Amino acid sequence: METDLKPEIAGNFITHIVEEDLRNNKWNGKVLTRFPPEPNGHLHIGHAKAINLDFGIAQQYNGKCNLRFDDTNPIKENESFVTGIQEDIRWLGFDWEDRLYHASDYFQRMYDYAIELIKKGKAYVDSLSLEEIREYRGTIKTPGRNSPYRDRSVEENLDLFQRMKQGEFPDGAHVLRAKIDMAAGDMLFRDPLMYRIRHAHHHRTGDKWCIYPMYDYAHCLEDSIEGITHSLCSLEFEAHRPIYDWFLAELGIHHSQQIEFARLNLTYTVMSKRKLARLVEENIVKGWDDPRLPTLSGLRRRGYTPEGIRSFLNKIGVAKADSTVDVALLEFSIREHLNKITPRVMGVLHPLKVVIDNYPEDTVEYMEAVNNPEDETMGTRKVPFSKIIYIEKEDFMEDPPKKFYRLTPGREVRLRYAYFVKCENVIKNEKGEPIEIHCSYDPATTGGNAPDGRKVKATLHWVSADHAVNCEIRQYHNLFLKENPEEVEAGKDFLDNVNFDSLSIIENCKLEPGISGAKTGEKFQFERIGYFCVDPDSTDDKLVFNQTVTLRDSWQKIKQKMK
């Protein structure tokens, strides 16, 4: 998929490293990066930052970027996640061409490397339980203790490791560990695990393997085997870089350079796949593509565009220190792009009936409306106008405060693309609520302009009652009540900060008739309301729209200040 954004990453510490390497011909003029997702969940916007950086750096410096699935944990992985991840990356506008790889492609080579380390006396089979291994590791203040199995002979380690591979032992009976230094100040150097036994069916290799490599061992080997030059990782892997370097140095193979950058954190959002999975599994949201989630499938369903997301990522840049970005900046970037590309339509979410008393019965006029003032090539459309129309309930007040310039008794306003109308009478229900407004119109103001030059202070959108298309609107609010959802009191967790009013469903909204054939994924600006996207739940009988982002509304700001 092509986007209208240039694959250009703003200058940062990573581009400076790459440029310095190119000047020094460090990698023979090559730039080869990789994006290595685990197929145990769907991607979210934090992954989009890594994708944009991995693929963007490669494109910017005439290099390549591999897509590699880190499928080393068969218990949590499945093929549906693999398919979804590929779809998300393509949607963002990137292509790995023929460079699709899996960690499982290298299982035999990883095993062979492990054999080499055993023969060098740099790895051993440990028979302690995981609980005992944790106990023997010590603490930050106290050194660890050697396992009683640490001094097994090379021959015994080779025999046990081969038998582990052949499936002779149950899960947890043994592990393979690197032999480094149990007294090391860096806890990660205290004989890290390399392999564990796991009798589980793998979605690609089936039951061929029952031992699987640990991430710290597998990651560096995958990079080395593929000849990666710059291995870009999020900041939590900085502490693991010494282990990354140790394995490659001990094996004497291609030594990729690991570089860490700050991950993306957003207000009112969680970025942990484990936490996102809980939201799905506990039915707090309706699947991985729920528009309230920061997953790329959820953002896509909500109506976000890849161009808007990449614009946002380029705005926040790449840093070395963690920080949290206001979700409003993401919404601004999406709004900025949608403003350029979406056709305008008129829609009324909370209809209030308006009867224009002096307008002729059984008359329909077709008013010419601009499809997008930002893009003249999108042209115009014809919108029907008749005696009875709908306006937004919020656009009428019987006893308004100051600075409310919309429709009130005796006041004249402009109807978008149509006429000036004046409120003459109000019909109310038994609760005293307005249910029908009677107006008069000035036929001389066709097109919304008065020949005598008089001005009005408000222009209202509307929909002809006889021609309106009914639809359902889904409005979304922050999924969490706190800016930092993970800030919780003792004994609670992030789910206690869930906003259970994050979804509002509005039935019987009214839209202009030209929208009736809209297809899933099509995006529109509802004038004066916001940006909307057709949801997959739509049917031939009922359109369903997701509100993507709102428009800025000066009256809404005034109301907030009045509260």
C-alpha positions as CSV (number, residue, x, y, z in Angstrom):
1,M,0.0,0.0,0.0
2,E,1.3,3.4,-0.9
3,T,0.9,6.5,1.2
4,D,1.4,10.2,0.4
5,L,4.1,10.5,3.0
6,K,7.8,10.5,2.1
7,P,9.7,7.8,4.1
8,E,11.8,10.4,5.8
9,I,12.8,10.2,9.5
10,A,13.8,13.5,11.1
11,G,17.4,13.8,12.3
12,N,18.0,12.0,15.6
13,F,20.7,10.1,17.4
14,I,19.9,7.0,15.3
15,T,20.2,8.7,12.0
16,H,23.4,10.3,13.2
17,I,24.8,6.8,14.0
18,V,23.7,5.4,10.6
19,E,25.2,8.4,8.7
20,E,28.5,8.0,10.6
21,D,28.6,4.3,9.8
22,L,28.0,5.1,6.1
23,R,30.8,7.7,6.1
24,N,33.2,5.2,7.7
25,N,32.0,2.4,5.4
26,K,31.4,0.3,8.6
27,W,29.0,-2.1,7.0
28,N,30.4,-1.8,3.4
29,G,27.8,0.9,2.7
30,K,24.9,-1.4,3.7
31,V,21.9,-0.5,5.9
32,L,19.8,-3.6,6.9
33,T,17.3,-3.3,9.7
34,R,14.5,-5.6,10.8
35,F,11.1,-5.5,12.5
36,P,10.8,-8.5,14.8
37,P,7.3,-8.9,16.2
38,E,6.2,-11.8,18.4
39,P,3.1,-13.4,16.9
40,N,1.3,-13.5,20.3
41,G,-1.1,-10.6,19.8
42,H,-2.0,-7.7,17.5
43,L,0.2,-4.7,16.9
44,H,-0.5,-1.4,18.6
45,I,0.6,2.2,17.9
46,G,3.7,1.7,20.0
47,H,4.7,-1.0,17.4
48,A,3.9,1.5,14.7
49,K,6.7,3.7,16.0
50,A,9.2,0.8,15.7
51,I,7.8,-0.1,12.2
52,N,8.1,3.5,11.1
53,L,11.7,3.7,12.4
54,D,12.9,0.3,11.1
55,F,11.4,0.6,7.7
56,G,11.8,4.4,7.5
57,I,15.6,4.3,8.3
58,A,16.1,1.6,5.7
59,Q,14.2,3.5,3.0
60,Q,15.9,6.8,3.9
61,Y,19.4,5.4,3.4
62,N,18.6,3.1,0.4
63,G,18.7,0.0,2.6
64,K,16.4,-2.9,3.3
65,C,14.2,-3.9,6.2
66,N,13.3,-7.5,7.0
67,L,10.1,-8.7,8.6
68,R,11.0,-11.4,11.1
69,F,8.6,-13.2,13.4
70,D,10.1,-14.0,16.7
71,D,8.2,-17.3,17.1
72,T,10.1,-18.9,20.0
73,N,7.1,-19.3,22.4
74,P,4.6,-21.8,20.8
75,I,2.2,-21.6,23.8
76,K,1.2,-18.0,23.1
77,E,1.5,-17.8,19.3
78,N,-0.8,-18.6,16.4
79,E,-1.1,-18.0,12.7
80,S,-3.9,-15.5,13.0
81,F,-1.6,-13.1,14.7
82,V,1.0,-13.6,11.9
83,T,-1.6,-12.7,9.3
84,G,-2.9,-9.7,11.3
85,I,0.6,-8.3,11.8
86,Q,1.4,-8.5,8.1
87,E,-1.9,-6.7,7.3
88,D,-1.1,-4.0,9.8
89,I,2.4,-3.3,8.4
90,R,1.1,-3.2,4.8
91,W,-1.6,-0.8,5.9
92,L,1.0,1.5,7.4
93,G,2.5,1.7,3.9
94,F,5.6,-0.6,4.2
95,D,6.7,-3.6,2.3
96,W,9.3,-6.2,3.2
97,E,9.3,-7.5,-0.4
98,D,10.7,-11.1,-0.3
99,R,12.3,-10.8,3.1
100,L,9.9,-12.5,5.4
101,Y,11.6,-14.6,8.0
102,H,10.9,-16.5,11.2
103,A,13.0,-17.3,14.2
104,S,11.9,-20.9,13.6
105,D,13.7,-20.8,10.3
106,Y,16.9,-20.8,12.4
107,F,16.1,-23.3,15.1
108,Q,18.6,-25.8,13.8
109,R,21.4,-23.2,13.5
110,M,20.6,-22.0,17.0
111,Y,20.9,-25.5,18.2
112,D,24.2,-25.9,16.4
113,Y,25.5,-22.7,18.0
114,A,24.5,-24.0,21.4
115,I,26.4,-27.2,20.8
116,E,29.4,-25.0,19.9
117,L,29.1,-23.1,23.2
118,I,28.9,-26.3,25.2
119,K,32.0,-27.6,23.5
120,K,33.8,-24.4,24.4
121,G,32.8,-24.8,28.0
122,K,30.5,-21.7,27.8
123,A,27.2,-23.5,28.3
124,Y,25.9,-26.2,30.5
125,V,22.7,-28.2,31.2
126,D,21.2,-27.2,34.6
127,S,18.8,-29.5,36.5
128,L,17.7,-27.0,39.1
129,S,14.0,-26.0,39.1
130,L,13.2,-22.5,37.9
131,E,12.4,-21.6,41.5
132,E,15.9,-22.9,42.6
133,I,17.5,-21.0,39.8
134,R,16.0,-17.8,41.0
135,E,17.1,-18.5,44.5
136,Y,20.7,-19.3,43.4
137,R,20.9,-16.1,41.3
138,G,21.2,-13.9,44.4
139,T,20.2,-10.3,44.6
140,I,21.6,-6.9,43.5
141,K,23.4,-6.8,46.8
142,T,24.5,-10.4,47.1
143,P,26.3,-12.5,44.5
144,G,24.7,-15.6,43.1
145,R,25.8,-19.2,43.9
146,N,27.0,-21.7,41.3
147,S,24.5,-24.5,40.5
148,P,25.7,-27.9,41.6
149,Y,25.3,-28.9,38.0
150,R,27.5,-26.1,36.6
151,D,30.7,-28.2,36.4
152,R,29.2,-31.1,34.4
153,S,31.6,-32.3,31.8
154,V,31.3,-31.3,28.1
155,E,30.4,-34.9,27.2
156,E,27.6,-35.0,29.9
157,N,26.2,-31.6,28.8
158,L,26.2,-32.7,25.1
159,D,24.4,-35.9,26.0
160,L,21.8,-34.2,28.1
161,F,21.2,-31.4,25.6
162,Q,20.7,-33.9,22.8
163,R,18.3,-35.9,24.9
164,M,16.4,-32.7,25.8
165,K,16.0,-32.1,22.0
166,Q,14.8,-35.7,21.5
167,G,12.0,-35.2,24.0
168,E,13.2,-37.6,26.6
169,F,12.6,-35.2,29.6
170,P,9.4,-33.5,30.8
171,D,8.9,-29.7,30.8
172,G,11.1,-28.1,33.5
173,A,13.4,-31.0,34.1
174,H,16.4,-29.2,32.6
175,V,17.5,-26.0,31.0
176,L,20.5,-24.9,29.1
177,R,22.4,-22.0,30.6
178,A,25.3,-19.8,29.5
179,K,28.3,-20.2,31.8
180,I,29.4,-16.6,32.5
181,D,29.8,-15.4,36.1
182,M,27.3,-16.0,39.0
183,A,29.0,-13.2,41.0
184,A,28.6,-10.6,38.2
185,G,27.3,-7.2,39.2
186,D,25.0,-7.3,36.2
187,M,22.3,-9.8,37.2
188,L,21.8,-10.7,33.5
189,F,25.3,-12.1,33.3
190,R,24.6,-14.6,36.1
191,D,24.4,-17.6,33.8
192,P,21.3,-16.6,31.7
193,L,19.0,-19.3,30.4
194,M,19.4,-20.2,26.7
195,Y,16.9,-23.1,26.2
196,R,13.9,-24.5,28.1
197,I,11.9,-27.7,27.4
198,R,8.4,-27.1,26.2
199,H,6.4,-29.9,24.8
200,A,4.0,-27.7,22.8
201,H,2.8,-27.7,19.2
202,H,4.4,-24.9,17.1
203,H,2.3,-23.2,14.5
204,R,5.1,-23.6,11.9
205,T,7.3,-26.5,13.0
206,G,4.7,-28.7,14.5
207,D,6.1,-31.2,17.0
208,K,9.6,-31.2,15.5
209,W,11.1,-29.3,18.4
210,C,10.4,-29.6,22.1
211,I,13.2,-27.2,23.2
212,Y,12.9,-23.6,22.4
213,P,15.5,-20.8,22.7
214,M,15.1,-17.9,25.1
215,Y,14.8,-14.4,23.7
216,D,18.2,-13.1,24.9
217,Y,19.9,-16.0,23.1
218,A,17.7,-16.1,20.0
219,H,17.5,-12.4,19.2
220,C,21.2,-11.7,18.6
221,L,21.5,-14.9,16.5
222,E,18.6,-14.0,14.3
223,D,20.1,-10.6,13.7
224,S,23.5,-12.2,13.0
225,I,22.2,-14.8,10.6
226,E,20.4,-12.2,8.6
227,G,23.3,-9.9,8.5
228,I,21.5,-7.0,10.2
229,T,23.6,-3.9,10.5
230,H,21.5,-1.8,12.9
231,S,19.2,-3.7,15.3
232,L,16.8,-1.0,16.6
233,C,15.1,-1.9,19.9
234,S,13.0,-0.2,22.5
235,L,14.7,1.1,25.6
236,E,13.9,-1.8,27.9
237,F,16.4,-3.9,25.9
238,E,19.3,-1.6,26.7
239,A,20.1,-3.7,29.8
240,H,20.2,-6.8,27.7
241,R,22.7,-5.4,25.1
242,P,25.8,-6.8,27.0
243,I,24.3,-10.3,26.7
244,Y,23.5,-9.7,23.1
245,D,27.2,-8.8,22.5
246,W,28.5,-11.6,24.7
247,F,26.8,-14.4,22.6
248,L,28.0,-13.0,19.3
249,A,31.5,-12.4,20.5
250,E,31.8,-15.9,22.0
251,L,30.6,-17.4,18.7
252,G,32.7,-15.1,16.6
253,I,29.9,-14.5,14.1
254,H,28.5,-11.4,12.4
255,H,28.0,-8.8,15.1
256,S,25.0,-6.5,14.5
257,Q,24.9,-3.3,16.4
258,Q,21.9,-3.0,18.9
259,I,20.7,0.6,19.3
260,E,17.9,1.4,21.8
261,F,15.3,4.2,21.6
262,A,12.4,5.3,23.8
263,R,9.2,3.5,23.4
264,L,5.9,5.3,22.8
265,N,3.7,6.0,25.8
266,L,0.3,7.8,25.3
267,T,-1.9,9.3,27.9
268,Y,-5.1,7.4,28.8
269,T,-3.6,4.3,27.1
270,V,-1.9,1.1,27.9
271,M,0.7,-0.3,25.5
272,S,1.3,-3.8,27.0
273,K,0.1,-6.6,24.8
274,R,-0.6,-8.6,28.0
275,K,-2.8,-5.8,29.3
276,L,-4.5,-5.4,26.0
277,A,-5.2,-9.1,25.9
278,R,-6.9,-8.8,29.3
279,L,-9.2,-6.1,28.0
280,V,-10.2,-8.4,25.2
281,E,-10.4,-11.6,27.2
282,E,-12.4,-10.0,30.0
283,N,-14.9,-8.5,27.5
284,I,-14.2,-5.0,28.5
285,V,-13.8,-4.3,24.8
286,K,-15.2,-6.2,21.8
287,G,-12.1,-7.8,20.3
288,W,-8.6,-6.7,19.3
289,D,-10.1,-4.4,16.6
290,D,-12.3,-2.5,19.1
291,P,-11.9,1.2,18.1
292,R,-11.2,2.2,21.7
293,L,-7.9,0.2,21.7
294,P,-4.6,1.5,20.5
295,T,-4.2,-1.6,18.3
296,L,-3.6,-0.8,14.6
297,S,-6.6,-2.9,13.7
298,G,-8.7,-0.9,16.2
299,L,-7.4,2.5,15.0
300,R,-8.0,1.4,11.4
301,R,-11.6,0.5,12.2
302,R,-12.1,3.8,14.0
303,G,-11.1,5.6,10.8
304,Y,-7.5,6.6,11.5
305,T,-5.3,6.8,8.5
306,P,-1.7,5.5,8.1
307,E,-0.7,8.9,6.8
308,G,-2.0,10.5,10.0
309,I,-0.3,8.0,12.2
310,R,3.0,8.4,10.4
311,S,2.7,12.2,10.6
312,F,2.2,11.9,14.3
313,L,5.2,9.6,14.7
314,N,7.4,12.1,12.7
315,K,6.1,14.9,15.0
316,I,7.1,13.2,18.2
317,G,10.5,12.1,16.8
318,V,12.9,9.6,18.3
319,A,14.5,10.1,21.7
320,K,16.7,8.1,24.1
321,A,14.7,8.9,27.2
322,D,11.1,7.6,28.0
323,S,8.3,10.2,28.0
324,T,4.5,10.2,27.6
325,V,2.8,11.9,24.7
326,D,-0.6,13.5,25.0
327,V,-3.1,11.5,23.0
328,A,-4.5,14.9,21.8
329,L,-1.4,15.2,19.5
330,L,-2.3,11.9,17.9
331,E,-5.9,13.1,17.4
332,F,-4.6,16.4,16.0
333,S,-2.5,14.5,13.4
334,I,-5.4,12.4,12.3
335,R,-7.7,15.4,12.1
336,E,-5.0,17.2,10.1
337,H,-4.9,14.5,7.5
338,L,-8.6,13.8,7.3
339,N,-9.3,17.5,6.8
340,K,-7.4,17.2,3.5
341,I,-8.9,14.0,2.1
342,T,-12.5,13.5,3.4
343,P,-15.7,14.6,1.6
344,R,-18.1,16.8,3.6
345,V,-21.6,15.8,4.3
346,M,-24.3,17.1,6.6
347,G,-25.6,14.9,9.4
348,V,-27.7,15.5,12.5
349,L,-26.9,13.3,15.5
350,H,-29.6,14.5,17.8
351,P,-32.5,15.6,15.5
352,L,-34.8,18.5,16.3
353,K,-37.6,19.0,13.8
354,V,-37.9,22.4,12.1
355,V,-40.9,23.3,10.0
356,I,-40.5,26.3,7.6
357,D,-44.0,27.6,7.6
358,N,-43.8,29.9,4.5
359,Y,-41.9,27.4,2.4
360,P,-44.1,25.8,-0.4
361,E,-45.6,22.5,0.2
362,D,-44.3,19.5,-1.9
363,T,-41.4,21.5,-3.1
364,V,-37.8,20.2,-3.2
365,E,-34.8,22.2,-4.1
366,Y,-31.3,20.9,-4.7
367,M,-28.7,23.0,-3.1
368,E,-25.1,22.9,-4.4
369,A,-22.7,22.0,-1.6
370,V,-18.9,21.9,-1.7
371,N,-17.4,18.4,-1.1
372,N,-14.1,19.6,0.3
373,P,-13.0,23.2,0.5
374,E,-9.4,22.0,0.9
375,D,-9.5,20.2,-2.4
376,E,-11.3,21.8,-5.4
377,T,-10.9,18.7,-7.5
378,M,-13.4,16.9,-5.2
379,G,-16.1,19.1,-6.8
380,T,-19.7,19.6,-5.5
381,R,-22.8,17.7,-4.8
382,K,-26.6,18.4,-4.7
383,V,-28.3,18.3,-1.4
384,P,-32.2,18.3,-1.2
385,F,-34.0,21.0,0.8
386,S,-37.7,20.9,1.7
387,K,-40.3,22.3,4.1
388,I,-39.4,20.1,7.0
389,I,-35.8,19.7,8.1
390,Y,-33.8,18.5,11.1
391,I,-31.2,20.5,13.0
392,E,-29.1,19.6,16.0
393,K,-30.9,19.9,19.3
394,E,-27.9,21.8,20.7
395,D,-28.3,24.4,17.9
396,F,-31.5,25.8,19.6
397,M,-32.0,27.4,23.0
398,E,-35.2,29.2,24.1
399,D,-33.4,31.2,26.8
400,P,-29.8,31.3,25.7
401,P,-26.8,32.7,27.6
402,K,-24.5,35.3,26.2
403,K,-22.3,34.2,23.3
404,F,-24.8,31.7,22.1
405,Y,-25.4,32.8,18.5
406,R,-27.4,29.9,17.1
407,L,-31.2,29.6,16.8
408,T,-33.4,31.2,19.4
409,P,-36.9,32.8,19.3
410,G,-36.9,35.8,17.0
411,R,-33.3,35.3,15.9
412,E,-32.3,34.7,12.2
413,V,-29.6,32.2,11.3
414,R,-28.2,30.9,8.0
415,L,-28.8,27.3,6.9
416,R,-25.7,26.0,5.2
417,Y,-25.9,26.3,1.4
418,A,-29.6,27.3,1.7
419,Y,-31.5,30.3,3.3
420,F,-31.8,32.5,6.2
421,V,-34.5,31.3,8.6
422,K,-36.0,33.0,11.7
423,C,-37.5,31.2,14.7
424,E,-41.2,32.2,15.0
425,N,-42.7,29.6,17.4
426,V,-41.7,26.7,19.6
427,I,-43.7,23.5,20.3
428,K,-42.8,21.7,23.5
429,N,-43.7,18.3,25.1
430,E,-45.2,17.8,28.5
431,K,-41.8,18.2,30.1
432,G,-41.3,21.6,28.6
433,E,-38.7,20.4,26.1
434,P,-38.7,21.8,22.5
435,I,-39.8,19.1,20.0
436,E,-40.7,21.2,17.0
437,I,-39.5,24.6,15.9
438,H,-41.5,26.7,13.5
439,C,-39.5,29.2,11.3
440,S,-40.0,31.5,8.4
441,Y,-37.4,31.8,5.6
442,D,-36.4,34.6,3.3
443,P,-36.5,33.4,-0.3
444,A,-34.2,36.2,-1.3
445,T,-31.3,34.6,0.6
446,T,-30.9,31.6,-1.6
447,G,-27.4,30.1,-1.3
448,G,-27.1,31.6,2.2
449,N,-26.5,35.2,1.3
450,A,-28.7,38.3,1.8
451,P,-28.9,40.7,-1.1
452,D,-29.4,43.6,1.3
453,G,-26.1,42.8,3.0
454,R,-27.4,41.9,6.4
455,K,-25.4,39.5,8.4
456,V,-26.1,36.6,10.8
457,K,-23.7,35.2,13.4
458,A,-24.4,31.5,13.0
459,T,-24.6,29.0,10.2
460,L,-26.3,25.7,11.0
461,H,-26.1,22.3,9.2
462,W,-29.4,20.5,8.5
463,V,-30.9,17.5,6.7
464,S,-34.2,17.3,4.8
465,A,-36.6,15.2,6.7
466,D,-38.1,13.5,3.7
467,H,-34.8,12.5,2.3
468,A,-32.8,11.7,5.5
469,V,-30.9,8.4,5.8
470,N,-31.1,6.9,9.3
471,C,-27.9,5.6,10.8
472,E,-26.2,4.6,14.1
473,I,-23.3,6.6,15.4
474,R,-20.7,5.2,17.8
475,Q,-18.8,7.8,19.7
476,Y,-15.7,6.9,21.6
477,H,-14.1,8.4,24.7
478,N,-10.9,7.6,26.6
479,L,-10.9,4.0,27.7
480,F,-9.3,4.9,31.0
481,L,-10.2,7.6,33.5
482,K,-6.6,8.4,34.4
483,E,-3.9,9.9,32.2
484,N,-1.7,7.1,33.5
485,P,-3.9,4.0,33.7
486,E,-1.2,2.0,35.5
487,E,-1.2,4.5,38.4
488,V,-3.2,2.4,40.9
489,E,-3.6,2.1,44.7
490,A,-2.3,-0.9,46.5
491,G,-4.3,-4.0,45.9
492,K,-5.8,-2.7,42.6
493,D,-4.7,-2.9,39.0
494,F,-5.1,-1.0,35.8
495,L,-8.6,-2.4,35.2
496,D,-9.9,-0.4,38.1
497,N,-9.2,2.8,36.0
498,V,-11.4,1.6,33.1
499,N,-13.9,4.1,31.9
500,F,-17.1,2.0,31.4
501,D,-18.7,5.0,29.6
502,S,-16.1,5.0,26.9
503,L,-18.6,4.0,24.2
504,S,-21.8,6.0,23.4
505,I,-24.3,4.7,20.8
506,I,-26.7,7.1,19.2
507,E,-29.6,5.7,17.2
508,N,-31.7,7.3,14.5
509,C,-29.2,9.9,13.4
510,K,-30.1,11.7,10.2
511,L,-27.7,12.0,7.2
512,E,-28.1,13.6,3.8
513,P,-29.2,11.0,1.2
514,G,-26.0,10.9,-0.9
515,I,-24.3,8.9,1.8
516,S,-26.6,5.9,1.5
517,G,-24.3,3.8,-0.6
518,A,-21.2,4.3,1.6
519,K,-18.9,1.3,2.0
520,T,-17.0,-0.1,5.0
521,G,-14.0,2.0,5.7
522,E,-15.1,5.1,3.8
523,K,-14.5,8.3,5.7
524,F,-16.4,11.6,5.9
525,Q,-16.5,14.8,7.7
526,F,-19.9,15.5,9.2
527,E,-19.9,19.3,9.0
528,R,-19.6,21.0,12.4
529,I,-19.4,17.7,14.2
530,G,-16.4,15.6,13.3
531,Y,-14.9,12.8,11.2
532,F,-16.6,9.5,10.8
533,C,-15.8,6.1,9.3
534,V,-18.3,3.4,8.1
535,D,-18.0,0.4,10.4
536,P,-18.0,-3.2,9.2
537,D,-21.2,-3.8,11.2
538,S,-23.1,-1.8,8.6
539,T,-25.7,-3.6,6.6
540,D,-27.8,-2.8,3.5
541,D,-30.6,-1.7,5.9
542,K,-28.5,0.2,8.4
543,L,-25.4,2.3,8.2
544,V,-23.1,2.3,11.3
545,F,-20.5,5.0,11.7
546,N,-17.6,5.3,14.1
547,Q,-16.6,8.8,15.2
548,T,-12.9,9.0,14.4
549,V,-12.1,12.4,16.0
550,T,-14.1,15.5,16.7
551,L,-13.9,19.0,15.2
552,R,-12.9,21.9,17.4
553,D,-16.0,23.6,18.5
554,S,-15.8,27.1,20.1
555,W,-19.2,26.8,21.7
556,Q,-18.3,23.5,23.3
557,K,-15.2,25.2,24.8
558,I,-17.4,28.0,26.1
559,K,-19.7,25.5,27.7
560,Q,-16.8,23.7,29.4
561,K,-15.6,27.0,30.9
562,M,-19.1,27.8,32.2
563,K,-19.3,24.5,34.1
